[in-house]
Amino acid sequence: MNQAVHRTAADGIAVAAGRVEVASRVEATHHARWAKSFSSEAKDCRYYELVEQTLHREFDYRYFVLRDWNGEVCGIQPFFILDLDVLAGASPRVGWFTDSIRRLCPRFMFVRALMVGCAAGEGHIDGQDEFAQRFNARLLASAIVEEARRLKTGLIVLKEFPAKYRPILSCFLQNNFTCIPSLPNVRLNIGYSSFEEYMRCALSSGARTKLRKKFKAAANASPIEMSVVDEITPFVDEIYPLYLQVYHRSKLHFEKLTKDYFCGLGQRMGDKVRFFIWRQNGRIVAFGSCILQGDTIHAEYLGLDYAVALDLHLYHYTFRDMVNWGIARGYKWFHSSSLNYDPKLHLRYRLDPIDLYVRHTSTLGNALLRRILPYLEPTRYDKTLKKFANYDELWASAT
């Protein structure tokens, strides 16, 4: 269904006669704009296609096609529909209460939600430049509530949009959305001549001493060899169980990746994807997947063999090897995903905030939601996050 919008933005961007349509992936890919969508980001349009085809088959994947006043497609915005557990990020102290209620009412605090963004990663606003992104955001903000109601969803969430979009997405706040922080990514400056220089300049003497002890433990064991490939399919049966070991050790679970995902990542995006493999005595003991974009290495997922990982300190060992690899090739930043914040704090990462923009489609429901959202957001209950020097940046958008 087309959604006509007649509105003029407060920042001077006219969106009169703009139109929003809902399309399937096949329909979206027929538009010339799709091939250029998110081309400046690490995860371009190929990544969205991969996620839809390999992850969360229970999700209903759709796409907003955004047209300007001339009817030309000026942006394509992916979204998906799912049953969302509203309490997923709440304090563990309420877990027993929630579990007891759900024994009688399994659907307690689940809601049908429309999630704008990516099911496996941060979200981005499509547009060929900042002006186009502002127009597209304003157009989408004006139409999305009616579209959500038409799709019979009670909740709208812009999922994990980086802080750089805060000025662009202010139009959603004007349309009664509430912005709260999601668990942030992290970013590390690796603009050094070597890993040794990074340790000397960035780390405390105590942190350097601890790191060297960890590396010495690995050096005293059988040699560990690293290789780098852009296609993981020949090794997927060996690396996938290592990914699952890390996944199941996490207290918070997000998307669960599949073998098809890892294979497709290299097959579709081999020009910018690299897989790091570490072997000891011919056996794979660790692997990492990265996406390269500009001067940044985006470390996505890690797999470890916990039969040896703790004794060999493989988390830090693999970190050193990937940073060394990046420094040797001129990369300036090492970007990593959320969780496992304690070692990242000591390695002198900085938080890279990402935001959730949330609104209920019911006016009354939204008024209630705005009051309780600050108590449901997950960063409030992570004590390590508060130790980062730029922790206050997580809430900058809300203030």
Backbone torsions as a table, in degrees:
resi	resn	phi	psi	omega
1	MET	NA	139.0	175.8
2	ASN	-81.7	145.2	177.2
3	GLN	-123.2	105.5	178.0
4	ALA	-76.8	140.6	-179.4
5	VAL	-124.8	127.6	177.2
6	HIS	-123.5	95.9	-173.9
7	ARG	-158.7	150.9	173.4
8	THR	-118.8	127.0	-175.2
9	ALA	-71.8	151.1	179.2
10	ALA	-65.0	-27.3	-179.7
11	ASP	-88.5	10.8	172.9
12	GLY	93.9	1.2	179.9
13	ILE	-90.3	112.5	-178.8
14	ALA	-77.9	132.9	177.0
15	VAL	-121.5	19.3	179.1
16	ALA	-61.0	134.2	177.2
17	ALA	70.5	7.9	170.0
18	GLY	-67.5	161.0	-174.1
19	ARG	-141.8	142.0	177.6
20	VAL	-120.0	129.4	178.5
21	GLU	-123.0	152.9	175.2
22	VAL	-104.4	131.2	-176.2
23	ALA	-136.4	159.5	170.6
24	SER	-81.1	171.9	179.2
25	ARG	-62.8	-41.7	-179.7
26	VAL	-60.4	-43.0	178.2
27	GLU	-66.7	-39.5	-179.1
28	ALA	-65.3	-38.9	-177.3
29	THR	-71.5	-12.9	176.5
30	HIS	-73.9	-18.0	179.0
31	HIS	-83.7	137.2	-179.0
32	ALA	-59.8	-29.9	-178.3
33	ARG	-60.8	-31.6	-173.5
34	TRP	-59.4	-41.1	-178.0
35	ALA	-63.6	-21.4	-179.8
36	LYS	-99.8	-4.6	-175.6
37	SER	-63.7	131.1	175.3
38	PHE	59.1	26.7	-176.6
39	SER	-65.5	-21.5	179.7
40	SER	-90.0	0.1	-178.8
41	GLU	-104.6	161.0	178.5
42	ALA	-61.3	-38.3	-179.2
43	LYS	-105.0	96.1	-177.8
44	ASP	-88.3	-167.5	-174.0
45	CYS	-59.3	-29.7	179.3
46	ARG	-62.9	-33.7	-179.2
47	TYR	-67.6	-41.2	178.9
48	TYR	-63.6	-38.6	176.9
49	GLU	-63.8	-42.3	179.3
50	LEU	-61.9	-46.0	-178.4
51	VAL	-61.3	-45.0	-179.4
52	GLU	-61.9	-36.2	-174.6
53	GLN	-85.5	-16.1	-173.5
54	THR	-124.3	-12.8	-175.2
55	LEU	-127.3	146.4	170.9
56	HIS	49.0	64.0	179.0
57	ARG	-61.3	-19.2	-179.7
58	GLU	-77.7	-12.9	178.1
59	PHE	-77.1	151.2	174.7
60	ASP	-101.9	101.6	-176.7
61	TYR	-85.5	131.1	177.4
62	ARG	-139.3	177.0	-178.5
63	TYR	-143.3	132.1	170.7
64	PHE	-84.6	122.9	174.3
65	VAL	-98.5	118.7	-174.9
66	LEU	-102.3	125.1	-179.1
67	ARG	-117.2	143.5	179.0
68	ASP	-85.4	-172.3	-175.6
69	TRP	-65.2	-16.4	176.8
70	ASN	-94.0	0.2	-178.2
71	GLY	85.0	2.1	179.9
72	GLU	-79.2	141.9	177.7
73	VAL	-72.9	118.2	-178.1
74	CYS	-111.3	-2.4	177.5
75	GLY	-176.3	152.4	174.7
76	ILE	-130.8	121.1	-173.2
77	GLN	-115.0	110.8	180.0
78	PRO	-68.8	147.7	170.7
79	PHE	-151.8	167.4	178.5
80	PHE	-147.1	157.5	-176.8
81	ILE	-117.4	134.1	-179.2
82	LEU	-152.1	168.8	171.3
83	ASP	-88.7	113.2	-172.0
84	LEU	-100.4	132.4	173.4
85	ASP	-84.1	105.3	-175.5
86	VAL	-64.3	-25.5	-176.0
87	LEU	-93.3	9.5	-174.5
88	ALA	-59.6	-34.0	-178.3
89	GLY	-100.2	6.5	-175.9
90	ALA	-75.8	171.4	-178.6
91	SER	-58.5	138.9	176.2
92	PRO	-58.7	-20.5	-178.7
93	ARG	-66.2	-22.0	178.8
94	VAL	-92.5	-1.3	-177.1
95	GLY	-60.0	-43.9	-178.7
96	TRP	-63.6	-37.9	179.7
97	PHE	-65.7	-45.3	179.2
98	THR	-62.5	-44.9	-177.9
99	ASP	-62.6	-39.1	-178.5
100	SER	-67.1	-38.5	178.5
101	ILE	-69.2	-39.2	-176.7
102	ARG	-70.9	-14.7	172.8
103	ARG	-66.5	-30.9	178.6
104	LEU	-95.9	-33.4	-177.3
105	CYS	-133.3	87.2	-173.5
106	PRO	-57.6	-24.2	-176.3
107	ARG	-93.5	10.5	-177.8
108	PHE	-59.8	123.7	178.0
109	MET	63.2	25.1	165.6
110	PHE	-101.4	142.7	180.0
111	VAL	-142.8	145.2	176.2
112	ARG	-72.0	121.8	-171.1
113	ALA	-126.5	143.9	171.7
114	LEU	-101.0	115.2	-175.6
115	MET	-108.7	115.6	177.2
116	VAL	-88.9	127.3	-179.8
117	GLY	132.6	-148.5	-174.9
118	CYS	-113.9	138.0	-179.8
119	ALA	-72.5	-15.7	-179.1
120	ALA	-138.4	67.7	179.7
121	GLY	145.0	179.6	-179.0
122	GLU	-72.6	161.6	179.2
123	GLY	-97.4	160.8	177.5
124	HIS	-144.0	154.3	175.8
125	ILE	-93.9	126.4	-179.8
126	ASP	-75.0	150.5	178.7
127	GLY	155.5	144.4	-174.4
128	GLN	-73.5	-18.8	176.9
129	ASP	-156.7	-178.8	-176.0
130	GLU	-64.9	-36.6	178.4
131	PHE	-61.6	-44.3	179.2
132	ALA	-64.9	-39.1	178.7
133	GLN	-63.7	-40.4	178.0
134	ARG	-63.9	-43.5	178.5
135	PHE	-61.4	-46.5	-177.1
136	ASN	-65.1	-39.6	178.4
137	ALA	-64.2	-43.4	-180.0
138	ARG	-64.8	-40.7	178.7
139	LEU	-64.6	-44.9	-179.1
140	LEU	-66.9	-41.1	179.4
141	ALA	-61.2	-33.2	-178.5
142	SER	-75.7	-23.6	-172.7
143	ALA	-110.1	-17.5	-164.5
144	ILE	-70.4	-31.0	-178.6
145	VAL	-65.7	-44.9	178.3
146	GLU	-65.0	-38.6	178.1
147	GLU	-64.4	-40.6	179.5
148	ALA	-63.8	-40.8	177.5
149	ARG	-64.6	-40.4	179.4
150	ARG	-64.1	-32.5	179.2
151	LEU	-87.2	5.8	175.7
152	LYS	60.5	42.7	174.0
153	THR	-111.5	140.5	-177.0
154	GLY	-91.8	-21.4	-174.7
155	LEU	-127.1	142.2	175.2
156	ILE	-119.4	130.9	179.6
157	VAL	-134.3	124.4	165.7
158	LEU	-86.7	110.9	-166.2
159	LYS	-89.4	115.1	166.9
160	GLU	53.6	64.7	176.8
161	PHE	-96.1	127.8	-178.8
162	PRO	-56.5	154.8	-175.5
163	ALA	-60.6	-21.4	-179.9
164	LYS	-62.4	-18.9	-179.1
165	TYR	-89.5	0.4	-175.4
166	ARG	-56.1	-45.6	176.8
167	PRO	-63.9	-39.0	-177.8
168	ILE	-68.2	-37.4	-175.5
169	LEU	-91.6	7.8	177.3
170	SER	-61.2	-23.5	178.4
171	CYS	-63.1	-27.5	176.9
172	PHE	-71.2	-34.7	175.6
173	LEU	-64.0	-35.7	177.4
174	GLN	-68.8	-18.2	177.8
175	ASN	-104.9	32.0	170.6
176	ASN	69.0	25.0	168.8
177	PHE	-84.2	154.0	174.6
178	THR	-112.3	133.7	179.8
179	CYS	-102.0	127.0	175.3
180	ILE	-133.4	154.9	179.5
181	PRO	-77.0	143.1	168.3
182	SER	-96.4	170.3	176.6
183	LEU	-59.2	120.4	-168.8
184	PRO	-76.9	154.6	164.9
185	ASN	-76.0	178.6	177.6
186	VAL	-135.2	156.9	-177.3
187	ARG	-138.8	137.2	-178.4
188	LEU	-125.7	131.7	175.2
189	ASN	-74.4	120.1	176.8
190	ILE	-119.2	27.5	179.3
191	GLY	-78.0	60.3	-179.3
192	TYR	-124.4	168.4	179.8
193	SER	-80.4	-19.9	-178.3
194	SER	-162.5	168.0	175.8
195	PHE	-66.2	-34.6	177.6
196	GLU	-61.6	-41.5	178.6
197	GLU	-66.2	-38.8	176.3
198	TYR	-58.3	-47.0	-179.6
199	MET	-63.2	-42.3	-177.0
200	ARG	-66.7	-39.4	-174.6
201	CYS	-88.6	-31.9	-170.8
202	ALA	-102.9	-27.1	-171.9
203	LEU	-104.8	153.8	174.3
204	SER	-73.3	163.4	-179.9
205	SER	-62.2	-36.6	178.2
206	GLY	-65.2	-41.9	178.5
207	ALA	-65.1	-39.0	178.0
208	ARG	-63.0	-43.1	-179.9
209	THR	-62.3	-43.9	179.2
210	LYS	-64.2	-41.5	179.3
211	LEU	-62.4	-45.1	-178.2
212	ARG	-63.4	-34.5	176.1
213	LYS	-65.3	-39.1	178.3
214	LYS	-65.2	-45.2	-179.9
215	PHE	-65.4	-33.3	179.5
216	LYS	-66.4	-37.3	178.0
217	ALA	-60.6	-40.6	177.9
218	ALA	-70.8	-37.3	-178.5
219	ALA	-66.4	-28.1	-179.2
220	ASN	-82.5	-8.8	178.2
221	ALA	-93.0	-175.8	176.1
222	SER	-59.4	145.3	-175.6
223	PRO	-56.7	142.6	176.0
224	ILE	-111.4	128.5	-176.9
225	GLU	-113.9	136.4	179.4
226	MET	-107.9	139.8	171.4
227	SER	-132.3	155.9	-178.4
228	VAL	-126.7	127.6	-179.2
229	VAL	-133.5	159.8	175.3
230	ASP	-106.2	6.7	179.1
231	GLU	-141.3	119.4	-173.6
232	ILE	-101.7	-5.8	-174.7
233	THR	-52.0	-44.0	-178.7
234	PRO	-63.1	-17.5	-175.3
235	PHE	-116.1	5.6	-169.3
236	VAL	-62.9	-33.9	179.9
237	ASP	-67.8	-22.4	178.1
238	GLU	-89.2	-37.4	-175.1
239	ILE	-84.1	-28.2	-174.5
240	TYR	-62.7	-42.3	176.3
241	PRO	-61.0	-29.1	177.9
242	LEU	-70.6	-38.6	174.8
243	TYR	-61.4	-42.5	-179.0
244	LEU	-64.7	-33.8	177.9
245	GLN	-61.7	-43.1	178.3
246	VAL	-68.3	-42.6	-178.7
247	TYR	-58.9	-46.0	-175.0
248	HIS	-75.4	-17.5	177.5
249	ARG	-82.0	-13.4	-177.8
250	SER	-76.9	139.3	177.7
251	LYS	-73.7	-32.3	177.3
252	LEU	-109.4	130.9	-179.8
253	HIS	-110.8	130.7	174.6
254	PHE	-108.8	-134.7	179.6
255	GLU	-67.3	138.6	174.5
256	LYS	-99.6	115.1	-175.2
257	LEU	-76.3	164.0	-178.8
258	THR	-121.4	166.6	174.6
259	LYS	-60.1	-40.1	-180.0
260	ASP	-61.4	-34.2	178.2
261	TYR	-62.1	-51.7	-177.6
262	PHE	-63.0	-41.8	178.4
263	CYS	-63.7	-45.8	-178.3
264	GLY	-66.1	-30.3	-179.7
265	LEU	-60.3	-45.8	178.4
266	GLY	-73.4	-38.5	-177.4
267	GLN	-68.0	-36.5	-177.5
268	ARG	-89.6	-33.5	-169.4
269	MET	-127.2	33.9	-177.6
270	GLY	-60.8	-19.1	178.3
271	ASP	-70.1	-21.9	-177.9
272	LYS	-131.1	0.4	-179.1
273	VAL	-103.4	137.4	174.7
274	ARG	-132.2	138.7	175.4
275	PHE	-112.7	128.1	177.7
276	PHE	-100.8	130.5	-178.1
277	ILE	-125.3	130.5	177.0
278	TRP	-115.2	129.5	-179.3
279	ARG	-120.5	143.4	171.6
280	GLN	-130.2	123.6	-175.7
281	ASN	54.7	38.0	177.2
282	GLY	81.2	-5.2	-177.8
283	ARG	-104.8	135.9	178.6
284	ILE	-71.5	123.5	-179.5
285	VAL	-113.5	-11.1	178.8
286	ALA	-162.6	153.8	172.2
287	PHE	-151.7	157.0	175.6
288	GLY	-142.5	143.6	175.8
289	SER	-110.3	136.2	-178.3
290	CYS	-134.4	151.2	172.0
291	ILE	-118.8	130.5	-178.3
292	LEU	-99.3	130.6	178.3
293	GLN	-149.2	118.8	-179.8
294	GLY	61.4	-125.7	-179.3
295	ASP	-101.6	20.9	-173.9
296	THR	-123.5	137.2	168.5
297	ILE	-98.2	120.0	177.5
298	HIS	-97.8	103.2	178.1
299	ALA	-78.9	114.5	-171.5
300	GLU	-94.5	-64.6	-173.9
301	TYR	-135.5	148.0	-177.2
302	LEU	-126.3	142.7	173.9
303	GLY	-126.8	136.0	-177.7
304	LEU	-135.1	143.7	172.5
305	ASP	-90.3	104.7	-173.4
306	TYR	-74.9	-0.8	170.9
307	ALA	-67.2	-26.6	-179.4
308	VAL	-129.8	-11.9	-169.9
309	ALA	-60.7	-41.5	-176.6
310	LEU	-73.3	-41.4	179.7
311	ASP	-66.2	-35.2	-177.6
312	LEU	-93.6	-2.7	-178.7
313	HIS	53.8	50.9	-172.6
314	LEU	-65.8	-27.8	178.4
315	TYR	-59.0	-49.1	-179.7
316	HIS	-73.9	-33.0	179.0
317	TYR	-63.4	-46.7	-179.6
318	THR	-68.1	-36.1	176.3
319	PHE	-58.1	-48.7	-180.0
320	ARG	-59.6	-44.0	-177.2
321	ASP	-65.5	-41.5	-179.5
322	MET	-68.7	-39.6	177.9
323	VAL	-66.2	-42.4	176.5
324	ASN	-58.7	-43.5	179.3
325	TRP	-61.0	-44.1	-179.4
326	GLY	-66.7	-43.4	179.4
327	ILE	-60.6	-42.0	-178.7
328	ALA	-63.3	-22.7	-178.0
329	ARG	-107.9	11.9	171.7
330	GLY	85.8	10.5	177.9
331	TYR	-74.0	146.1	-173.8
332	LYS	-108.6	-19.4	-175.2
333	TRP	-134.7	143.9	175.8
334	PHE	-120.4	112.4	-174.1
335	HIS	-106.0	134.7	-177.9
336	SER	-133.0	158.8	-176.1
337	SER	-82.3	-177.5	-173.9
338	SER	-75.4	174.6	178.3
339	LEU	76.8	169.9	-179.4
340	ASN	53.1	51.5	-170.7
341	TYR	-77.6	-24.6	-173.3
342	ASP	-60.7	-52.2	177.8
343	PRO	-64.1	-31.1	179.8
344	LYS	-68.9	-33.1	175.8
345	LEU	-61.6	-45.3	-177.0
346	HIS	-74.7	-22.4	177.0
347	LEU	-85.8	1.4	174.7
348	ARG	71.5	33.2	166.3
349	TYR	-65.3	158.5	167.9
350	ARG	-113.6	149.2	178.3
351	LEU	-68.2	142.3	176.8
352	ASP	-118.9	91.4	-168.6
353	PRO	-61.6	144.1	170.3
354	ILE	-132.7	145.6	-170.2
355	ASP	-118.2	153.9	169.8
356	LEU	-112.6	132.3	174.5
357	TYR	-111.7	119.9	-167.7
358	VAL	-126.8	139.5	173.4
359	ARG	-152.5	141.8	171.6
360	HIS	-89.2	145.4	-178.5
361	THR	-74.4	-18.0	175.3
362	SER	-89.6	134.3	179.2
363	THR	-61.2	-44.6	178.9
364	LEU	-67.3	-44.0	178.8
365	GLY	-62.1	-35.8	-179.6
366	ASN	-70.2	-36.2	177.9
367	ALA	-62.4	-40.3	177.2
368	LEU	-69.9	-42.3	-177.6
369	LEU	-61.2	-39.6	-178.3
370	ARG	-61.9	-28.1	-179.6
371	ARG	-78.5	-34.4	-173.4
372	ILE	-97.0	-16.2	-177.2
373	LEU	-55.9	-43.2	-179.9
374	PRO	-58.4	-22.7	-179.7
375	TYR	-91.3	-9.9	179.8
376	LEU	-99.3	-19.2	-175.3
377	GLU	-68.5	144.0	-167.7
378	PRO	-77.7	-22.6	-174.8
379	THR	-69.0	-23.8	-177.9
380	ARG	-60.3	-28.0	-171.1
381	TYR	-106.7	8.6	177.1
382	ASP	-103.3	106.7	-175.0
383	LYS	-68.2	-30.6	-178.0
384	THR	-67.0	-36.7	-178.6
385	LEU	-55.6	-37.7	-175.7
386	LYS	-68.1	-12.5	179.8
387	LYS	-86.3	-13.0	178.4
388	PHE	-71.9	143.2	-175.2
389	ALA	-60.9	-31.9	-176.4
390	ASN	-107.8	30.6	179.7
391	TYR	-56.3	-36.9	-177.3
392	ASP	-61.2	-22.0	-179.6
393	GLU	-66.7	-20.5	179.8
394	LEU	-62.6	-32.4	-176.0
395	TRP	-103.0	9.5	-175.4
396	ALA	-58.9	-38.4	-176.3
397	SER	-68.1	-32.0	-177.0
398	ALA	-75.8	-18.0	-178.2
399	THR	-106.2	NA	NA
